[in-house]
Amino acid sequence: MTSKADKRGRIYLPKEIREKHGRKFRIVELPSHVALFPVADDPLAAIEAEVGDALADKDLDELKVEAREKAAREVADERNSNDRA
């Protein structure tokens, strides 16, 4: 699917996409592309629905640190693979 930004920078998302993923997205700029990630109205409830009680015994601060470290590794890996290309 291809979409073009208008003069004001707006991008049209087809109805099927909006119905499936909602109307709120996080825009993430990566070294090789830009990605849209749907944001739930209640992100915590969405996470709990996905993982159930798998994180019940986890410390929130530890989860944040782990998530940031993993994200940093993934970005570094993508940069390295783009540098090799």
C-alpha positions as CSV (number, residue, x, y, z in Angstrom):
1,M,0.0,0.0,0.0
2,T,1.3,3.4,-0.9
3,S,0.2,6.7,0.6
4,K,1.4,10.3,-0.1
5,A,1.6,13.1,2.4
6,D,-0.4,16.3,1.5
7,K,1.1,19.8,1.7
8,R,0.4,19.9,5.4
9,G,2.1,16.5,6.0
10,R,-1.1,14.5,6.5
11,I,-1.2,10.9,5.4
12,Y,-4.5,9.2,4.5
13,L,-5.0,5.8,6.1
14,P,-7.7,3.7,4.4
15,K,-10.8,2.9,6.3
16,E,-9.9,-0.8,6.6
17,I,-6.6,0.1,8.4
18,R,-8.4,2.6,10.7
19,E,-11.1,0.0,11.6
20,K,-8.5,-2.7,12.3
21,H,-5.9,-0.6,14.1
22,G,-7.7,2.5,15.4
23,R,-6.9,6.2,14.7
24,K,-4.0,6.8,17.0
25,F,-0.4,5.7,16.0
26,R,3.1,6.2,17.3
27,I,5.5,7.3,14.6
28,V,8.9,5.8,14.9
29,E,11.8,7.0,12.7
30,L,14.4,4.2,12.1
31,P,17.6,4.5,10.2
32,S,16.1,3.0,7.1
33,H,12.4,3.8,7.3
34,V,9.5,5.3,9.3
35,A,7.0,3.0,11.0
36,L,3.5,3.5,12.4
37,F,2.5,1.5,15.5
38,P,-1.1,1.5,16.7
39,V,-1.6,2.9,20.2
40,A,-4.5,1.5,22.2
41,D,-6.9,3.9,24.0
42,D,-5.7,2.1,27.2
43,P,-2.2,0.8,26.5
44,L,-1.8,-0.9,29.8
45,A,-5.1,-2.8,29.4
46,A,-4.0,-3.9,25.9
47,I,-0.7,-5.2,27.2
48,E,-2.4,-7.1,30.0
49,A,-4.9,-8.6,27.5
50,E,-2.0,-9.8,25.4
51,V,0.3,-11.3,28.1
52,G,-2.2,-12.2,30.8
53,D,-0.5,-12.7,34.1
54,A,2.9,-13.5,32.6
55,L,4.3,-10.3,34.0
56,A,2.6,-10.4,37.4
57,D,5.7,-11.0,39.4
58,K,7.9,-8.6,37.4
59,D,9.1,-5.3,38.7
60,L,8.0,-2.4,36.5
61,D,11.3,-0.6,36.6
62,E,13.2,-3.8,35.6
63,L,10.8,-4.3,32.7
64,K,11.5,-0.7,31.5
65,V,15.2,-1.2,31.7
66,E,15.0,-4.5,29.8
67,A,12.7,-3.0,27.1
68,R,15.0,0.0,26.6
69,E,18.1,-2.2,26.3
70,K,16.4,-4.5,23.8
71,A,15.2,-1.6,21.7
72,A,18.8,-0.1,21.7
73,R,20.2,-3.5,20.6
74,E,17.7,-3.8,17.8
75,V,18.4,-0.2,16.5
76,A,22.1,-0.9,16.7
77,D,21.7,-4.2,14.8
78,E,19.6,-2.4,12.1
79,R,22.2,0.3,11.7
80,N,24.9,-2.3,11.4
81,S,23.0,-4.2,8.7
82,N,22.3,-0.9,6.8
83,D,26.0,0.0,7.0
84,R,26.9,-3.3,5.5
85,A,24.4,-2.9,2.6
